[in-house]
Amino acid sequence: MTHRVEIDIGGRPLILETGQLAQQANGSAYVRFGDTVVLVTACAQTEPREGLDFFPLTCDYREYQYAAGRIPGGFFKREGRPSEKEIVTSRLIDRPLRPLFRDGFRNETQVIALVLSADADNDPDVLSVVGASAALSWSDIPFERTVAAVRVGLVDGRLVANPTYEEQKVSLLNIVVAGTSEAIVMVEAGAREVAEETIVDALQFGYEQIRKIIAGIQQIREQLKAQKWPVTPPSVDQELYRQIESQYRERLTETSNTEVHKKKESYRLVEALKKELVASIPEEQEERRQEAARYFEMLREALFREQVLKQRRRPDGRAFDQVRPITCAVGLLPRVHGSALFTRGETQALVTVTLGTKEDVQRLDMLAEEDAKKRFMLHYNFPPFSVGEVKFLRGPGRREIGHGALAERALSALMPDGEGFPYTVRVVSDILESNGSSSMATVCGGSLALMDAGVPMGAAVGGVAMGLVVGENGERAILTDIAGAEDHYGDMDFKVAGTRRGITALQMDIKTTGIAPALMAEALAQAKKGRLEILDRMEATLATPRAALSPYAPRIFTLTIPKDKIGELIGPGGKMIRSIIEATGVKIDVMDDGKVHVFAVDEPSAAKAMQMIQDVTATAEVGKVYLGKVVRLVDFGAFVEIFPGTDGLLHISEIAEQRIRDVRDELKEGDQVMVKVLSVEGNKIRLSRKAVLREQREKQRRTTS
């Protein structure tokens, strides 16, 4: 039996269905908005995985090219490894779901979202979050609370729910909000320097749409009456816990104090205490050893929360709104186009910028746009040495791609357009040291490196990670610039990036059941104070973009040619433009409006290429004299090339002042001759050597007299 519900979102129907597709999954949801359709399934193993201290949830989002009526490229003609968009969307689905499963559930669970149909208007990412929540809610998997998501845009001064792709292009805000019927659990946003008050309004607007979607999901849930699997929360042996607390409380408090010990030293001391505890239990009591290790971690968290909420003190001694010490440096690497080193506490990012040509753009195979190109990209690397570990170096993982996407979004709002700065720009952030907030260090370092490279950014961009600790009795603490332990044991990770004028990127994840918009407004206000302080430090190092590019960066020279000459410049099969590139070593980009960009590493190469372009595309002017080359002789005259690829007819009567019987008596192929343009009719050019000779003789006569 099929169950269906329609929900009005922004004046358009959001359709949710179940009961027809993927019936062997624990739960499935068919989601349609416009002509975009997503199928989301949820499956879980019936038995928990032994020995896990975390919930093994996997979320996968895939876009099929057939959804947009296309066949994949490449040799195999089928979808390959997931794209960056698919990975980022997989994370978008995972983040609001994970905190809402029942405590103690350790069964391997997988959510798969498949895009089955894609129109040119509606993004399937938020539909996938809605579908994932619906599939889990309608299943027997112990998913605790129903969640929903909506995208909010700011178009022409009004907030829009689930804006189309075209509306997103002009929107000042692109924010995805996810929440339960009680509170917001996730935020992901990009913005064009939007004020904090506008962000809060958008969150409230989105929250209203979320509650409507949740009501629709719950309507079908009540019809299905699915019985959730029972989950037994992990029990606590209070006597053993009290023993561990009595024995290790004082020492654990001292070793966790990062005001005294650096992160690595503190971690080593804490691990030594943990090993001491485990070693005190006989080897044959393996379960009790594991239990003791779990209680040790519980005690660490309890001590952290007690310190923050009751003692009102952070592990490193900072005030709640205090930023760690910051140092900045630019221009460190001699041959790169731009570089910066940003250090905040024990987090350090080395960020570099490379300027390329339009040939270096990233070509994307997207459902929304068939021939999409990306001219600004940011890549984030997190090598194991940044946290003192030994691991294999592999390709970027989901976390690295997600952090890079966040930093890229934060900086892209201030990047110049392709008309004013026709470079492809690649930013690479290598995290050299990490103790929290490395993605925001990437934003800060990226902004400095771009300015060091001479990229004309609109303003400097800074970022800060905020934290939240909430007590059982409602007491709370908002923390600015959280370190690793505060991120691990806290209840919220809220990253805010922006300029002095406003916010350019947001990302919030919550580990509790949610956060009210009013509390987010308070966190945003505290984040602004921290962001402005960080910008002060950055601008003291480099306040504006450098006036000149690096001497090793490609130079761009622009000239304009007649539109009807574009074909001549390119030549048959690209022959002409290739010959110029090979002769000069430059790169050439020809625009449809006749603008030609020449990319060169030095001015002489560019000058030579531009002269060759002008020669190829020049137009013969009547009355002007040119130095031409005889390319062909005929009985009635000669054809003379006055520009590369442009010939004119030098009639036999115009070769000499006297009458000649045979052209070959005066000229031979390869001769260089001065000729004057008599007339231009379409592609036909009439030339005269006789007129030039007569003018030369007359000039000589006037000189001698």
Secondary structure as UniProt FT lines:
FT   STRAND          3..9
FT   TURN            10..11
FT   STRAND          12..18
FT   TURN            23..24
FT   STRAND          27..33
FT   TURN            34..35
FT   STRAND          36..48
FT   TURN            50..51
FT   STRAND          57..63
FT   HELIX           65..68
FT   HELIX           84..97
FT   HELIX           98..100
FT   TURN            103..104
FT   STRAND          107..117
FT   HELIX           124..137
FT   STRAND          148..155
FT   TURN            156..157
FT   STRAND          158..161
FT   HELIX           165..170
FT   STRAND          173..179
FT   STRAND          184..194
FT   HELIX           196..224
FT   HELIX           238..255
FT   TURN            258..260
FT   HELIX           263..279
FT   TURN            283..284
FT   HELIX           286..309
FT   TURN            315..316
FT   TURN            320..321
FT   STRAND          326..330
FT   STRAND          338..344
FT   TURN            345..346
FT   STRAND          347..356
FT   HELIX           358..360
FT   STRAND          362..364
FT   TURN            370..371
FT   STRAND          372..374
FT   STRAND          376..381
FT   HELIX           384..387
FT   HELIX           398..412
FT   TURN            413..414
FT   TURN            418..420
FT   STRAND          424..433
FT   HELIX           438..452
FT   TURN            453..454
FT   STRAND          462..470
FT   TURN            472..473
FT   STRAND          476..480
FT   HELIX           484..489
FT   STRAND          492..498
FT   STRAND          503..510
FT   HELIX           517..541
FT   TURN            551..552
FT   STRAND          555..560
FT   HELIX           563..565
FT   HELIX           566..570
FT   HELIX           572..574
FT   HELIX           575..584
FT   STRAND          587..590
FT   TURN            592..593
FT   STRAND          595..600
FT   HELIX           603..617
FT   TURN            622..623
FT   STRAND          625..634
FT   TURN            635..636
FT   STRAND          637..643
FT   TURN            644..645
FT   STRAND          646..651
FT   HELIX           652..654
FT   HELIX           663..665
FT   TURN            669..670
FT   STRAND          672..681
FT   TURN            682..683
FT   STRAND          684..688
FT   HELIX           690..704
//
